[in-house]
Amino acid sequence: MKISFADKRPSGDYALAVPVAGKDRSALGSLGSAQKTIVAALDRQRFEGEAASVSEQFVEENGAVRRVLLVGVGSGTIAGDAAEKLGGTAAARLIASGEKKAIIDVSSLNYDADSAARVALGAVLRSWRHDRYRTKLKENQKATLEEIVIVGGGEGAEQRYTTRWAPVAGGVSLTRELVTEPANIIYPESFVERVRASLEGSGVEIEVLNRAQMEKLGMGALLGVAQGSTREARLLILKWNGTPDDGPATAFVGKGVTFDTGGISIKPAAGMEAMKWDMGGAGAVAGALKALALRKAKANVVGICGLVENMPGGNAQRPGDVVTTMSGQTVEVINTDAEGRLVLADAVTYVQRNFKPSTIIDLATLTGAILISLGHEWAGLFSNSDELSSELLKAAGESGDKLWRMPLAEPFDRLIDSPIADMKNVGPREGGSITAAQFIQRFVDAGVRWAHVDMAGKAWSDKPSSTYEKGATGFGVRLLDQYVADVLEA
């Protein structure tokens, strides 16, 4: 998608999108002779200009017919959020409309450079599609929109988009690609190669550990999950050094189960195909590192992706097995479908021993229990630090990757004590997302700020929004990027 910015509307053939703030019709004065007809049509439709609402009209202009979208931006809404919804709503309506070029005229909104740039961001995010395997698309299903011009954004909008938001769109795109690809295409080895190709020339340093190297390090929890699959596990290490500061790096750790059958504790067949996105946390970490590198973030960040496939093979881990983690702690594996926390346990230990971070943020599509608590509206946030929680909640509000803080407490921790090992990998049914977080916390060193984001309800959506189509959402990339901007670059 080509994005550009202009002071005024160009001549020629294009679709025009004009924002409407609530019931205010003043922005429609720019439509010239078509204004009266369009206002009457909006009134007849009872169009109230709510955010992300749209009315489509066709008007005659200089002997030709122009498509005009009236896009609601609400009234009294946060400018950045409304701006993204404006761009995304216009792009969603036009992406397969037959139009090749669109103008989004924000002149009436008095947007600053950042808000205008975020109109472009919303349009690019919503335009993302994955048609690689669709060989028989009908003509009216094919994407036609090639160019979007933002008009009236003011001085500096193009620079702001190029340096701040286009990199974020690039990171989200990588994450969506990884999450969308089927498990026969993206598995631990190919995940690494896809990320390597995407980050080539970005300045991100890449290191990869294979099974033999992880065996030598004693990563029995992660490798135990992988042992039922013919696909070998990988640990992907991504390092972005954006500042000469030699202080401790911040670590992002992602669960990367490229397909999760549940192992011997096998999942029901219905819906199991969705488990290709159980690597959404690792996908978000990879996308975030790409965004930081593209915008040359002034921060030092290390990303760790624990990559495995959980299969019920003849060598698969059994319920009741005891594994020794890299930390030396032992785990009784009660349920092989509670595998993500085992992967994270060794990944968290690895990053602490090798990088000594002051802060660790892990992201994982970890538990179905978080869906019962928060549905598909929020990801669950667990942390040992009120300060870190506040920082992440602020970043969540600014980025749109919403979080809700959940409790951690010693009574929950007791629920994962094992009679034959240091701990077991599941507690009772009640408080399942909390006991999962308590499990990970047992591998966090004293003095390290840690947060766990359970994003099981957010990596994939069965409903479109103003910034993504049905499918992979790219959740987590913007959260981590905004956290870096707010805290590490402040």
GINORGI-V136098 format. One record per residue. RES is the residue in three letters. NEAR is the number of other C-alpha atoms within 10 Angstrom. Layout:
res=RES near=NEAR
res=RES near=NEAR
This chain:
res=MET near=12
res=LYS near=10
res=ILE near=19
res=SER near=17
res=PHE near=25
res=ALA near=17
res=ASP near=14
res=LYS near=14
res=ARG near=15
res=PRO near=11
res=SER near=6
res=GLY near=7
res=ASP near=14
res=TYR near=19
res=ALA near=23
res=LEU near=22
res=ALA near=26
res=VAL near=24
res=PRO near=29
res=VAL near=29
res=ALA near=24
res=GLY near=17
res=LYS near=16
res=ASP near=12
res=ARG near=16
res=SER near=12
res=ALA near=18
res=LEU near=18
res=GLY near=13
res=SER near=13
res=LEU near=16
res=GLY near=9
res=SER near=12
res=ALA near=15
res=GLN near=17
res=LYS near=12
res=THR near=12
res=ILE near=21
res=VAL near=16
res=ALA near=11
res=ALA near=15
res=LEU near=18
res=ASP near=11
res=ARG near=9
res=GLN near=10
res=ARG near=10
res=PHE near=19
res=GLU near=20
res=GLY near=23
res=GLU near=18
res=ALA near=23
res=ALA near=21
res=SER near=20
res=VAL near=23
res=SER near=16
res=GLU near=15
res=GLN near=15
res=PHE near=13
res=VAL near=17
res=GLU near=11
res=GLU near=13
res=ASN near=7
res=GLY near=7
res=ALA near=8
res=VAL near=13
res=ARG near=16
res=ARG near=18
res=VAL near=20
res=LEU near=23
res=LEU near=24
res=VAL near=27
res=GLY near=25
res=VAL near=29
res=GLY near=22
res=SER near=17
res=GLY near=9
res=THR near=13
res=ILE near=12
res=ALA near=20
res=GLY near=21
res=ASP near=19
res=ALA near=24
res=ALA near=29
res=GLU near=27
res=LYS near=27
res=LEU near=33
res=GLY near=31
res=GLY near=28
res=THR near=29
res=ALA near=32
res=ALA near=27
res=ALA near=23
res=ARG near=14
res=LEU near=22
res=ILE near=24
res=ALA near=17
res=SER near=16
res=GLY near=15
res=GLU near=17
res=LYS near=17
res=LYS near=20
res=ALA near=24
res=ILE near=24
res=ILE near=28
res=ASP near=24
res=VAL near=23
res=SER near=19
res=SER near=17
res=LEU near=18
res=ASN near=12
res=TYR near=19
res=ASP near=16
res=ALA near=18
res=ASP near=22
res=SER near=25
res=ALA near=33
res=ALA near=31
res=ARG near=27
res=VAL near=28
res=ALA near=31
res=LEU near=27
res=GLY near=28
res=ALA near=29
res=VAL near=26
res=LEU near=26
res=ARG near=26
res=SER near=25
res=TRP near=21
res=ARG near=18
res=HIS near=13
res=ASP near=10
res=ARG near=7
res=TYR near=8
res=ARG near=7
res=THR near=7
res=LYS near=8
res=LEU near=11
res=LYS near=7
res=GLU near=10
res=ASN near=10
res=GLN near=12
res=LYS near=14
res=ALA near=19
res=THR near=16
res=LEU near=20
res=GLU near=14
res=GLU near=16
res=ILE near=25
res=VAL near=22
res=ILE near=27
res=VAL near=20
res=GLY near=23
res=GLY near=27
res=GLY near=21
res=GLU near=14
res=GLY near=14
res=ALA near=24
res=GLU near=21
res=GLN near=14
res=ARG near=17
res=TYR near=25
res=THR near=17
res=THR near=13
res=ARG near=21
res=TRP near=23
res=ALA near=22
res=PRO near=23
res=VAL near=28
res=ALA near=25
res=GLY near=19
res=GLY near=29
res=VAL near=27
res=SER near=23
res=LEU near=25
res=THR near=30
res=ARG near=26
res=GLU near=20
res=LEU near=29
res=VAL near=28
res=THR near=21
res=GLU near=19
res=PRO near=17
res=ALA near=22
res=ASN near=10
res=ILE near=12
res=ILE near=21
res=TYR near=26
res=PRO near=27
res=GLU near=19
res=SER near=16
res=PHE near=24
res=VAL near=22
res=GLU near=13
res=ARG near=14
res=VAL near=20
res=ARG near=19
res=ALA near=9
res=SER near=16
res=LEU near=23
res=GLU near=12
res=GLY near=11
res=SER near=17
res=GLY near=15
res=VAL near=22
res=GLU near=15
res=ILE near=17
res=GLU near=13
res=VAL near=14
res=LEU near=14
res=ASN near=14
res=ARG near=17
res=ALA near=12
res=GLN near=13
res=MET near=19
res=GLU near=14
res=LYS near=10
res=LEU near=14
res=GLY near=18
res=MET near=25
res=GLY near=25
res=ALA near=27
res=LEU near=31
res=LEU near=26
res=GLY near=26
res=VAL near=31
res=ALA near=30
res=GLN near=23
res=GLY near=21
res=SER near=18
res=THR near=12
res=ARG near=17
res=GLU near=18
res=ALA near=29
res=ARG near=28
res=LEU near=26
res=LEU near=26
res=ILE near=21
res=LEU near=24
res=LYS near=19
res=TRP near=23
res=ASN near=20
res=GLY near=17
res=THR near=14
res=PRO near=9
res=ASP near=11
res=ASP near=8
res=GLY near=11
res=PRO near=13
res=ALA near=22
res=THR near=21
res=ALA near=26
res=PHE near=28
res=VAL near=26
res=GLY near=32
res=LYS near=31
res=GLY near=35
res=VAL near=32
res=THR near=31
res=PHE near=25
res=ASP near=29
res=THR near=21
res=GLY near=21
res=GLY near=26
res=ILE near=19
res=SER near=17
res=ILE near=16
res=LYS near=14
res=PRO near=9
res=ALA near=8
res=ALA near=7
res=GLY near=8
res=MET near=14
res=GLU near=13
res=ALA near=14
res=MET near=20
res=LYS near=23
res=TRP near=28
res=ASP near=25
res=MET near=34
res=GLY near=35
res=GLY near=34
res=ALA near=33
res=GLY near=33
res=ALA near=35
res=VAL near=31
res=ALA near=32
res=GLY near=34
res=ALA near=31
res=LEU near=26
res=LYS near=32
res=ALA near=29
res=LEU near=29
res=ALA near=24
res=LEU near=23
res=ARG near=17
res=LYS near=18
res=ALA near=21
res=LYS near=19
res=ALA near=22
res=ASN near=22
res=VAL near=25
res=VAL near=24
res=GLY near=26
res=ILE near=27
res=CYS near=32
res=GLY near=30
res=LEU near=32
res=VAL near=31
res=GLU near=31
res=ASN near=30
res=MET near=26
res=PRO near=22
res=GLY near=14
res=GLY near=10
res=ASN near=13
res=ALA near=18
res=GLN near=25
res=ARG near=18
res=PRO near=15
res=GLY near=14
res=ASP near=13
res=VAL near=21
res=VAL near=22
res=THR near=19
res=THR near=23
res=MET near=24
res=SER near=20
res=GLY near=15
res=GLN near=15
res=THR near=19
res=VAL near=26
res=GLU near=22
res=VAL near=26
res=ILE near=18
res=ASN near=21
res=THR near=28
res=ASP near=23
res=ALA near=20
res=GLU near=26
res=GLY near=30
res=ARG near=23
res=LEU near=27
res=VAL near=29
res=LEU near=27
res=ALA near=26
res=ASP near=28
res=ALA near=27
res=VAL near=26
res=THR near=19
res=TYR near=19
res=VAL near=20
res=GLN near=19
res=ARG near=12
res=ASN near=8
res=PHE near=14
res=LYS near=18
res=PRO near=20
res=SER near=16
res=THR near=18
res=ILE near=24
res=ILE near=22
res=ASP near=26
res=LEU near=31
res=ALA near=28
res=THR near=27
res=LEU near=26
res=THR near=21
res=GLY near=15
res=ALA near=19
res=ILE near=23
res=LEU near=19
res=ILE near=12
res=SER near=14
res=LEU near=14
res=GLY near=14
res=HIS near=17
res=GLU near=13
res=TRP near=22
res=ALA near=31
res=GLY near=26
res=LEU near=23
res=PHE near=26
res=SER near=22
res=ASN near=18
res=SER near=15
res=ASP near=12
res=GLU near=11
res=LEU near=19
res=SER near=21
res=SER near=12
res=GLU near=16
res=LEU near=28
res=LEU near=20
res=LYS near=17
res=ALA near=24
res=ALA near=22
res=GLY near=14
res=GLU near=18
res=SER near=20
res=GLY near=15
res=ASP near=24
res=LYS near=22
res=LEU near=24
res=TRP near=17
res=ARG near=17
res=MET near=16
res=PRO near=15
res=LEU near=16
res=ALA near=11
res=GLU near=8
res=PRO near=9
res=PHE near=21
res=ASP near=19
res=ARG near=13
res=LEU near=17
res=ILE near=21
res=ASP near=18
res=SER near=18
res=PRO near=9
res=ILE near=12
res=ALA near=15
res=ASP near=15
res=MET near=22
res=LYS near=21
res=ASN near=23
res=VAL near=25
res=GLY near=23
res=PRO near=10
res=ARG near=9
res=GLU near=10
res=GLY near=15
res=GLY near=19
res=SER near=25
res=ILE near=23
res=THR near=24
res=ALA near=25
res=ALA near=26
res=GLN near=24
res=PHE near=26
res=ILE near=22
res=GLN near=20
res=ARG near=14
res=PHE near=20
res=VAL near=19
res=ASP near=15
res=ALA near=8
res=GLY near=10
res=VAL near=15
res=ARG near=20
res=TRP near=23
res=ALA near=25
res=HIS near=26
res=VAL near=25
res=ASP near=29
res=MET near=29
res=ALA near=25
res=GLY near=23
res=LYS near=23
res=ALA near=26
res=TRP near=24
res=SER near=15
res=ASP near=11
res=LYS near=9
res=PRO near=14
res=SER near=16
res=SER near=21
res=THR near=22
res=TYR near=24
res=GLU near=21
res=LYS near=12
res=GLY near=18
res=ALA near=26
res=THR near=28
res=GLY near=30
res=PHE near=27
res=GLY near=31
res=VAL near=31
res=ARG near=25
res=LEU near=24
res=LEU near=26
res=ASP near=23
res=GLN near=25
res=TYR near=22
res=VAL near=23
res=ALA near=16
res=ASP near=15
res=VAL near=13
res=LEU near=15
res=GLU near=13
res=ALA near=9
